């Protein structure tokens, strides 16, 4: 997001410190540090050369424009480095979404069975897929059906051998 802004600063100077970049762009440190890391620590695409060794960026670090950089592609994409906290937060959000969706899958299954009274497993799965507004795997629907049977919201008919 901020990579182009940072690179434009190097039109006026060949070398800048992290403090100078922050002052000129007014980008908050939480966004500036990953931006500088992605521009200077990438394995193959190093648009900036970091003065000090190591992955951490401190305000006194000096960054120099890498004038000798060349790439065979006309247009390149430099991936943004994500912080570990952000990855952990995304995993926690994903877990909460899955838990919330389980309840919606349960409600959809019960609603379909109330309306139809009796369905084969395949028909139930097909109708659940059609009714839900988000992607869901067949295995998770099967687990939810089993859970509803265990909690006695649904019951199997005697001729129905399996789920």
N, C-alpha and C positions, 0 to 999 in steps of 0.2 A: 504494500500500500504506500509506504513512505520511501521506497527505494529510489524512485525517480527524483523526488524532492532532494534527497541527500546527494544524489549524483550530480544534480544541477549546480550544487554549491561548488563543485570542483571545476566549473567553467572559469571561476575567478581565482582559484588557488589550487596549487598542486598538492598541498598538505594541510590538513586541518585536525585539530584535536576534537575529542568527543564533546568537550564543553563548548567549543566554538560551533560545532554542528548543532548542538542542542539550542544554543542561543539564537542562531540564525534561523532555524526552522521552527522553533518553539514546539517541538515534538516532545512529549513526555518520555521520561527515561524508560518506562515499561514498554513503550513501542520502539524507541530509538535503539536500545541495546540489541533486540533480535534483528532489527533492520541492518545494523552495522555488522552483526555476526554473519548474516546471510550474504552480505556483499563482500566480506573479507575472508570468511572461513570456509566457503564452499569448496568441495574437492576439486572441481574442474573449472569453475567459473569464478575467478577472483578479480572483481572489478576494482577493489580497493586492497591496498596492502597495509596490514596492521603492523604498527611499529613494534609492539611487544609480543612476546610469545604467549601462548595459552588461549583458551576459549573465552575467558571472562573479559568483559569490556568495562574498564574503569574510566572516569571522566578525564584522566590525564593521558589516555591512550591517543597516539597519533595515527591518523589514517592518510595514506598517500594514494593518489590516483595511479592506477596501473596502466600507463600509456602503451606498454608493449602487448597488452592483452589483444588476442584475436581469436576468432571462432569461425568454424566453417559454415555455420548457419547465419543467415542474414538477420533473423530475429531470434533472440534467446529469452528464456524464462528462468529467473533466479528464484528458487523456492524459498519461502519465508521459514526461518527456523522457529519452531514453536517451543515455548517454555514447558518444562516438565509439569508445572502446576496446571497449565492449560490442558495438557493431555489428561491428567488425572481428573480435572473438572469435567472434561468432555466424557470420560468414562463413567463418572458418577451420574451425569445427566442421562446418558444412554441407559444406564441401569434403571433409573427412575422411570424413564419412558417405557421400557419393557414391562416394568411392574404395573404401570398405569394401563398399558394396553392389555394386560392379562385380564383385568376386570372388564374391559370393554369386550374382549373376546367371549368371556363368560356370559355377559349380558346378552350378546348377540346369539349365542348358542341357545340360551334359555328362551329368548324371544322367538326364535325360529321353531323350537320344539313346542312351545305353547300354541303357536299358530297351526302347526302341521300335525301335532299329536304323535305321529309315528313316522320315522324316516330311516332309511338304511344309512350306514355310516358314510358311504360315498356321497349320497344325496345331501346329507348334513354338511359335510366338508365343502361341497360345491356351493351350497347356499351361504355358508359362512364366508367363503372367499368373495362371493358376489356382494354380500352385505357390508363388509368392512371397507373403510375408506383408506386403509394403510396396508402395506405389504405384510403378509404373515406367512410363516412356513407351516406346511402340513403337519410336521412333527409337533409344533407348539399347539396347534389346534387339537391334535389327538391327545396331548397331555392335559389340555383344559377339559376335554370331554371326559377323560378318565377321572380328573379331579371332581367334576360335577357329579359323576356316578358315585364316587366315594362319599361325597357329601350329601348324597341322596336327592339331588336336584333333578337327576335323570335316572332312568333305569333301563336295563336291557330287556328286550323281549326274549322269551325262551328260544325262539328259532334263530335269534341273532347270535352267531357263534363268537364273533370278535368285534373289536372296535373299528 
